[in-house]
Amino acid sequence: MKKIFYLLAFVAIAFASCDPLSKTYSTIDATPTPYTKTLTITLANADYQKLGTSSSSPYPGKSYNFKTTADANLYIPTILNAEYPQLDNGSNANVTFAFPATQPLVPDSTYTHVAYTMVTADYTFPGNTFPDLSAAGVLNYLAYKYPTPVPNQLVVLTYVFFESGGTPSAGTTVTDSFMFLGGAWTKIYTVSPAQYASVNRGTNNWFIATDIPNIPVYLNTFLTSDPLVIATNPKVGDVKYISYRYLTTFQKVISLIFDGTNWVNKQTLSFLKSGGTWIPDPTVYYTFNKADYAVLNLASTTAGTAAARANVASFGDFNIQSAGSATYWSPADLQAALIVMLTADFPSPKPNIPYKVTYAVYTGVVSNVSAIFVYNGTTWVAQ
């Protein structure tokens, strides 16, 4: 019996040693198929806690949100590396995260510091000859009054506004909010007395502490029912900055992102597994400024009419309000103009990387919208 066992063992060893495919099998086993996935994740409290919860840990581990997109890009890879280390290079993750319900985007949000009411003498600043301000004139005034602004600086300005055909000849007194964004003063959305009243805060025209969890919900209601916002035809990913009063002390600003239906205090960013680690979305973000718009008057371009190009260079926004106007920008001409400005700003663009640009449009009011372009190695293509 033992002889038979030894004989079978010898035959098995001999057969294995003579198998011509054994090395091939070993090679296949040594180089397994890469394990890649595309993840869609909404961060929960437990995910944020991967950043640590001690007093010395990054703040998101305790607040369960990110104050800025830059912070999200900084910290989310740490969460992904902790939770999905097994995924191989080439994996993608679309991560949705929360912003705070009240977001201190401005360096100084004290109401008495940022609020100013113009007096008669203020209207005599250089270049203005009227006792009121147009949409362009108020931006000129801000540049004059605040010659050295800092990024995200906020001004809540009360002034006499005049628009031919839109206001009485004497103008009308308005209160608007402006932020210094991307190197230029930009009018942002301001909650009105009527809107405060619609949520039972019309007595003082400010929100109180118990409103904090509901503020993003209130603001979404205001934006989705505002005809002027609807007229801009917002697109997924568009950002709206909203200025609101909080108690008697503060004027705060929150940014909401359009998800296709609502304005929410959440955002989704993409991440890539590369070089053994997760890295942020490589998209290049850029906000056009007045110098960029001036390029349209200098560059050899046929986008829009000569009057439209001169208008953009002068006012720093595209008129998309009146199709019959000589200064109107059709969608095709607007796209061509954006490509001209992109070409000037990025003479050596990174191929196949999304460039998300923010620019100003005029629809009766000035507001910011965004568009995405990719350079394919030869030309810019709108996405």
ZIURNOR-V289603 format. One record per pair of residues at least 6 apart in sequence whose C-alpha atoms are under 8 Angstrom apart, sorted by sequence separation. I is the first residue (numbers start at 1). GAP is how many residues later the second one is. D is the distance in Angstrom with one decimal. If there is no record, write none. Layout:
BEGIN
I & GAP & D
I & GAP & D
END
This chain:
BEGIN
16 & 6 & 7.8
51 & 6 & 6.7
52 & 6 & 6.9
60 & 6 & 5.9
66 & 6 & 5.8
108 & 6 & 7.3
123 & 6 & 7.5
124 & 6 & 7.6
161 & 6 & 7.8
162 & 6 & 7.5
179 & 6 & 5.6
180 & 6 & 6.1
196 & 6 & 4.9
197 & 6 & 7.4
201 & 6 & 6.5
223 & 6 & 6.3
224 & 6 & 6.9
245 & 6 & 4.5
246 & 6 & 6.7
257 & 6 & 5.2
258 & 6 & 6.4
272 & 6 & 5.5
273 & 6 & 6.3
303 & 6 & 7.9
312 & 6 & 5.8
322 & 6 & 6.0
323 & 6 & 7.6
360 & 6 & 6.5
361 & 6 & 5.6
374 & 6 & 5.6
375 & 6 & 6.2
51 & 7 & 6.4
123 & 7 & 6.8
124 & 7 & 7.7
162 & 7 & 7.3
178 & 7 & 6.3
179 & 7 & 5.4
195 & 7 & 7.9
223 & 7 & 7.9
244 & 7 & 5.7
245 & 7 & 6.2
256 & 7 & 5.4
257 & 7 & 5.3
271 & 7 & 6.5
272 & 7 & 5.4
311 & 7 & 7.9
312 & 7 & 7.9
321 & 7 & 7.0
323 & 7 & 7.5
360 & 7 & 5.5
361 & 7 & 6.2
373 & 7 & 6.2
374 & 7 & 5.3
53 & 8 & 5.2
123 & 8 & 5.6
162 & 8 & 7.3
163 & 8 & 7.4
178 & 8 & 5.4
179 & 8 & 6.5
194 & 8 & 7.1
197 & 8 & 7.3
243 & 8 & 6.8
244 & 8 & 5.5
256 & 8 & 5.1
257 & 8 & 6.4
271 & 8 & 5.6
272 & 8 & 6.6
319 & 8 & 6.4
320 & 8 & 5.6
360 & 8 & 4.5
361 & 8 & 7.2
373 & 8 & 5.4
374 & 8 & 6.6
51 & 9 & 7.2
52 & 9 & 5.3
53 & 9 & 5.6
123 & 9 & 6.6
128 & 9 & 7.4
162 & 9 & 4.4
178 & 9 & 4.4
179 & 9 & 6.8
193 & 9 & 6.2
196 & 9 & 5.5
243 & 9 & 5.7
244 & 9 & 6.4
256 & 9 & 4.9
257 & 9 & 6.8
271 & 9 & 4.7
272 & 9 & 7.0
319 & 9 & 5.1
320 & 9 & 5.5
359 & 9 & 5.5
360 & 9 & 6.4
373 & 9 & 4.4
374 & 9 & 7.1
51 & 10 & 5.2
52 & 10 & 7.8
123 & 10 & 7.8
161 & 10 & 5.3
162 & 10 & 6.6
177 & 10 & 6.0
178 & 10 & 5.5
196 & 10 & 6.8
243 & 10 & 4.5
255 & 10 & 6.8
256 & 10 & 7.3
257 & 10 & 6.6
270 & 10 & 6.7
271 & 10 & 5.0
308 & 10 & 8.0
318 & 10 & 7.5
319 & 10 & 6.0
320 & 10 & 7.0
358 & 10 & 6.4
359 & 10 & 5.7
372 & 10 & 6.1
373 & 10 & 5.5
49 & 11 & 7.6
50 & 11 & 6.8
120 & 11 & 7.0
160 & 11 & 5.8
161 & 11 & 5.3
176 & 11 & 7.2
177 & 11 & 5.6
196 & 11 & 7.8
242 & 11 & 5.4
243 & 11 & 6.8
269 & 11 & 7.9
270 & 11 & 5.0
308 & 11 & 7.9
318 & 11 & 6.5
358 & 11 & 5.6
359 & 11 & 6.3
371 & 11 & 7.7
372 & 11 & 5.5
48 & 12 & 6.0
49 & 12 & 4.3
160 & 12 & 5.3
161 & 12 & 6.1
176 & 12 & 7.7
177 & 12 & 6.8
193 & 12 & 5.7
241 & 12 & 6.5
242 & 12 & 5.4
269 & 12 & 6.6
297 & 12 & 5.7
358 & 12 & 4.3
371 & 12 & 7.7
48 & 13 & 4.7
49 & 13 & 6.9
160 & 13 & 4.3
161 & 13 & 6.6
176 & 13 & 7.7
177 & 13 & 5.9
241 & 13 & 5.8
242 & 13 & 6.2
296 & 13 & 5.8
297 & 13 & 6.0
357 & 13 & 5.5
358 & 13 & 6.6
48 & 14 & 7.5
159 & 14 & 5.5
160 & 14 & 6.3
176 & 14 & 6.1
241 & 14 & 4.4
242 & 14 & 7.7
296 & 14 & 7.8
356 & 14 & 6.7
357 & 14 & 5.5
49 & 15 & 7.7
158 & 15 & 6.9
159 & 15 & 5.7
240 & 15 & 5.5
241 & 15 & 6.6
356 & 15 & 5.7
357 & 15 & 6.3
45 & 16 & 7.9
48 & 16 & 5.6
125 & 16 & 7.2
158 & 16 & 5.6
159 & 16 & 6.6
239 & 16 & 6.4
240 & 16 & 5.4
296 & 16 & 7.8
297 & 16 & 6.4
311 & 16 & 6.5
318 & 16 & 7.8
356 & 16 & 4.4
357 & 16 & 8.0
48 & 17 & 7.6
158 & 17 & 4.2
239 & 17 & 5.7
240 & 17 & 6.4
296 & 17 & 6.9
355 & 17 & 5.5
356 & 17 & 6.5
157 & 18 & 5.5
158 & 18 & 6.6
239 & 18 & 4.6
240 & 18 & 8.0
294 & 18 & 7.2
295 & 18 & 7.5
308 & 18 & 6.4
309 & 18 & 7.5
354 & 18 & 6.3
355 & 18 & 5.2
45 & 19 & 5.7
125 & 19 & 7.5
156 & 19 & 6.8
157 & 19 & 5.5
199 & 19 & 7.6
238 & 19 & 5.7
239 & 19 & 6.5
293 & 19 & 6.0
294 & 19 & 4.2
307 & 19 & 6.2
308 & 19 & 3.8
354 & 19 & 5.8
355 & 19 & 6.0
44 & 20 & 7.6
156 & 20 & 5.7
157 & 20 & 6.2
237 & 20 & 5.7
238 & 20 & 5.4
293 & 20 & 5.0
294 & 20 & 7.5
307 & 20 & 5.5
308 & 20 & 6.2
354 & 20 & 4.9
156 & 21 & 4.4
157 & 21 & 7.7
236 & 21 & 7.7
237 & 21 & 5.4
305 & 21 & 6.9
308 & 21 & 7.0
353 & 21 & 5.8
354 & 21 & 7.8
155 & 22 & 5.7
156 & 22 & 6.4
236 & 22 & 5.2
237 & 22 & 6.3
294 & 22 & 7.9
305 & 22 & 6.9
352 & 22 & 5.6
353 & 22 & 7.0
154 & 23 & 7.1
155 & 23 & 5.3
219 & 23 & 7.8
235 & 23 & 6.7
236 & 23 & 5.0
237 & 23 & 8.0
290 & 23 & 7.1
293 & 23 & 5.9
304 & 23 & 7.9
351 & 23 & 7.2
352 & 23 & 5.7
51 & 24 & 7.6
154 & 24 & 5.8
155 & 24 & 6.5
234 & 24 & 7.1
235 & 24 & 7.8
236 & 24 & 4.9
293 & 24 & 7.7
304 & 24 & 7.7
351 & 24 & 5.1
352 & 24 & 5.4
72 & 25 & 7.8
154 & 25 & 4.6
235 & 25 & 6.3
290 & 25 & 8.0
304 & 25 & 6.1
350 & 25 & 7.0
351 & 25 & 5.4
352 & 25 & 7.5
133 & 26 & 7.5
135 & 26 & 7.7
153 & 26 & 5.4
154 & 26 & 6.8
234 & 26 & 7.9
290 & 26 & 5.3
304 & 26 & 7.6
349 & 26 & 6.7
351 & 26 & 5.3
51 & 27 & 7.1
132 & 27 & 7.4
133 & 27 & 6.2
134 & 27 & 5.9
152 & 27 & 5.5
153 & 27 & 5.3
195 & 27 & 6.9
289 & 27 & 7.3
50 & 28 & 7.8
51 & 28 & 6.8
132 & 28 & 4.9
133 & 28 & 5.0
134 & 28 & 5.3
135 & 28 & 7.7
152 & 28 & 5.0
50 & 29 & 5.9
131 & 29 & 7.6
132 & 29 & 5.6
133 & 29 & 5.9
134 & 29 & 6.0
151 & 29 & 5.6
152 & 29 & 5.8
304 & 29 & 5.2
132 & 30 & 6.1
150 & 30 & 7.0
151 & 30 & 6.2
303 & 30 & 5.0
304 & 30 & 7.3
48 & 31 & 7.2
66 & 31 & 7.3
68 & 31 & 7.3
149 & 31 & 7.0
151 & 31 & 7.5
303 & 31 & 7.2
47 & 32 & 6.6
50 & 32 & 7.2
65 & 32 & 6.6
66 & 32 & 6.3
67 & 32 & 5.7
151 & 32 & 7.4
65 & 33 & 4.8
66 & 33 & 5.3
67 & 33 & 6.3
303 & 33 & 5.8
304 & 33 & 7.7
64 & 34 & 7.5
65 & 34 & 5.3
66 & 34 & 6.9
303 & 34 & 5.6
65 & 35 & 6.0
67 & 36 & 6.7
301 & 36 & 8.0
67 & 37 & 7.9
207 & 37 & 7.9
206 & 38 & 7.1
207 & 38 & 6.3
208 & 38 & 6.1
209 & 38 & 7.9
224 & 38 & 6.9
116 & 39 & 7.4
118 & 39 & 7.4
132 & 39 & 6.8
206 & 39 & 4.7
207 & 39 & 4.9
208 & 39 & 5.5
224 & 39 & 7.6
301 & 39 & 7.5
114 & 40 & 6.1
115 & 40 & 5.9
116 & 40 & 6.3
117 & 40 & 5.8
118 & 40 & 6.2
205 & 40 & 7.2
206 & 40 & 5.3
207 & 40 & 5.9
216 & 40 & 7.8
223 & 40 & 7.4
114 & 41 & 4.9
115 & 41 & 4.5
116 & 41 & 5.1
117 & 41 & 4.6
118 & 41 & 5.5
206 & 41 & 5.6
296 & 41 & 7.1
299 & 41 & 7.8
320 & 41 & 6.6
321 & 41 & 6.5
339 & 41 & 6.5
114 & 42 & 5.9
115 & 42 & 5.9
116 & 42 & 6.3
117 & 42 & 6.3
143 & 42 & 7.5
206 & 42 & 7.4
220 & 42 & 6.4
317 & 42 & 7.3
318 & 42 & 6.3
319 & 42 & 5.9
320 & 42 & 6.0
321 & 42 & 4.5
115 & 43 & 7.9
142 & 43 & 7.3
220 & 43 & 5.1
317 & 43 & 4.6
318 & 43 & 4.5
319 & 43 & 4.7
320 & 43 & 5.9
321 & 43 & 6.8
219 & 44 & 7.9
220 & 44 & 6.8
296 & 44 & 7.3
316 & 44 & 6.9
317 & 44 & 4.8
318 & 44 & 5.7
319 & 44 & 6.6
107 & 45 & 6.8
108 & 45 & 7.3
109 & 45 & 7.6
296 & 45 & 7.3
317 & 45 & 6.1
106 & 46 & 5.2
107 & 46 & 6.3
108 & 46 & 7.5
139 & 46 & 6.3
295 & 46 & 6.7
105 & 47 & 6.8
106 & 47 & 5.7
139 & 47 & 7.7
217 & 47 & 7.8
335 & 47 & 7.6
106 & 48 & 6.3
216 & 48 & 6.7
293 & 48 & 7.3
216 & 49 & 6.4
292 & 49 & 6.0
295 & 49 & 7.7
317 & 49 & 7.2
37 & 50 & 7.0
35 & 51 & 7.8
36 & 51 & 5.5
189 & 51 & 7.4
191 & 51 & 7.2
35 & 52 & 5.7
36 & 52 & 5.3
39 & 52 & 7.9
41 & 52 & 7.2
43 & 52 & 7.0
188 & 52 & 7.5
189 & 52 & 6.1
190 & 52 & 5.8
191 & 52 & 6.4
35 & 53 & 5.3
36 & 53 & 6.9
37 & 53 & 8.0
38 & 53 & 5.7
39 & 53 & 6.1
40 & 53 & 5.9
41 & 53 & 6.1
42 & 53 & 5.8
43 & 53 & 6.3
188 & 53 & 5.7
189 & 53 & 4.7
190 & 53 & 4.8
191 & 53 & 5.6
292 & 53 & 7.7
34 & 54 & 6.0
36 & 54 & 6.2
37 & 54 & 5.0
38 & 54 & 4.6
39 & 54 & 4.4
40 & 54 & 4.8
41 & 54 & 4.8
42 & 54 & 4.6
43 & 54 & 5.6
188 & 54 & 6.3
189 & 54 & 6.0
190 & 54 & 6.2
34 & 55 & 7.9
36 & 55 & 4.7
37 & 55 & 6.4
38 & 55 & 5.6
39 & 55 & 6.0
40 & 55 & 6.1
41 & 55 & 6.1
42 & 55 & 6.1
43 & 55 & 8.0
188 & 55 & 7.1
36 & 56 & 8.0
38 & 56 & 7.7
39 & 56 & 8.0
177 & 66 & 6.5
284 & 69 & 7.5
286 & 69 & 7.4
288 & 69 & 7.0
283 & 70 & 6.1
284 & 70 & 6.3
285 & 70 & 5.9
286 & 70 & 6.3
287 & 70 & 5.5
288 & 70 & 6.2
289 & 70 & 7.9
282 & 71 & 6.8
283 & 71 & 4.9
284 & 71 & 4.7
285 & 71 & 4.9
286 & 71 & 4.8
287 & 71 & 4.5
288 & 71 & 5.5
282 & 72 & 7.5
283 & 72 & 5.7
284 & 72 & 6.1
285 & 72 & 5.9
286 & 72 & 6.3
287 & 72 & 6.2
283 & 73 & 6.9
285 & 73 & 8.0
182 & 104 & 7.9
182 & 105 & 5.5
184 & 105 & 6.1
181 & 106 & 8.0
182 & 106 & 7.2
183 & 106 & 6.4
184 & 106 & 7.2
182 & 107 & 6.6
102 & 110 & 6.7
101 & 111 & 6.2
101 & 112 & 6.0
101 & 113 & 7.8
102 & 113 & 7.5
101 & 114 & 6.6
101 & 115 & 6.3
240 & 128 & 7.7
239 & 129 & 8.0
239 & 130 & 7.5
232 & 131 & 6.9
238 & 131 & 6.1
231 & 132 & 7.3
238 & 132 & 5.9
237 & 133 & 7.8
111 & 134 & 7.9
228 & 135 & 7.6
234 & 135 & 7.3
235 & 135 & 8.0
228 & 136 & 7.9
111 & 137 & 7.5
112 & 137 & 7.5
114 & 137 & 7.7
228 & 137 & 7.8
111 & 138 & 5.6
110 & 139 & 5.9
111 & 139 & 4.7
110 & 140 & 4.6
111 & 140 & 5.1
109 & 141 & 5.4
110 & 141 & 6.2
109 & 142 & 5.2
109 & 143 & 5.8
106 & 146 & 7.5
105 & 147 & 7.6
106 & 147 & 7.0
104 & 148 & 6.3
105 & 148 & 6.0
103 & 149 & 7.2
104 & 149 & 6.4
105 & 149 & 6.8
102 & 150 & 7.4
103 & 150 & 6.3
104 & 150 & 7.2
102 & 151 & 7.6
103 & 151 & 5.0
102 & 152 & 6.3
103 & 152 & 7.6
101 & 153 & 7.9
101 & 164 & 7.2
100 & 165 & 7.4
99 & 166 & 5.4
98 & 167 & 6.2
99 & 167 & 5.7
98 & 168 & 4.5
99 & 168 & 7.8
97 & 169 & 5.6
98 & 169 & 6.7
96 & 170 & 6.7
97 & 170 & 5.7
96 & 171 & 5.5
97 & 171 & 6.4
96 & 172 & 4.1
95 & 173 & 5.2
96 & 173 & 6.6
94 & 174 & 6.3
95 & 174 & 5.4
94 & 175 & 5.7
95 & 175 & 6.3
94 & 176 & 4.5
95 & 176 & 7.6
93 & 177 & 5.7
94 & 177 & 6.4
92 & 178 & 7.1
93 & 178 & 5.1
92 & 179 & 5.7
93 & 179 & 6.5
136 & 179 & 6.0
187 & 179 & 6.7
188 & 179 & 7.0
92 & 180 & 4.7
187 & 180 & 6.8
91 & 181 & 5.9
92 & 181 & 6.4
186 & 181 & 7.7
90 & 182 & 6.5
91 & 182 & 5.2
89 & 183 & 7.7
90 & 183 & 5.4
89 & 184 & 4.7
90 & 184 & 6.3
88 & 185 & 6.8
89 & 185 & 4.9
87 & 186 & 7.7
89 & 186 & 6.5
89 & 187 & 6.2
88 & 188 & 7.1
89 & 188 & 7.8
85 & 192 & 7.9
77 & 194 & 7.6
73 & 196 & 7.9
81 & 196 & 6.6
81 & 197 & 6.3
80 & 198 & 6.7
77 & 200 & 7.8
78 & 200 & 7.8
77 & 201 & 5.1
77 & 202 & 6.0
77 & 203 & 7.0
74 & 206 & 7.6
73 & 207 & 5.3
73 & 208 & 7.5
135 & 230 & 7.7
135 & 231 & 7.7
END
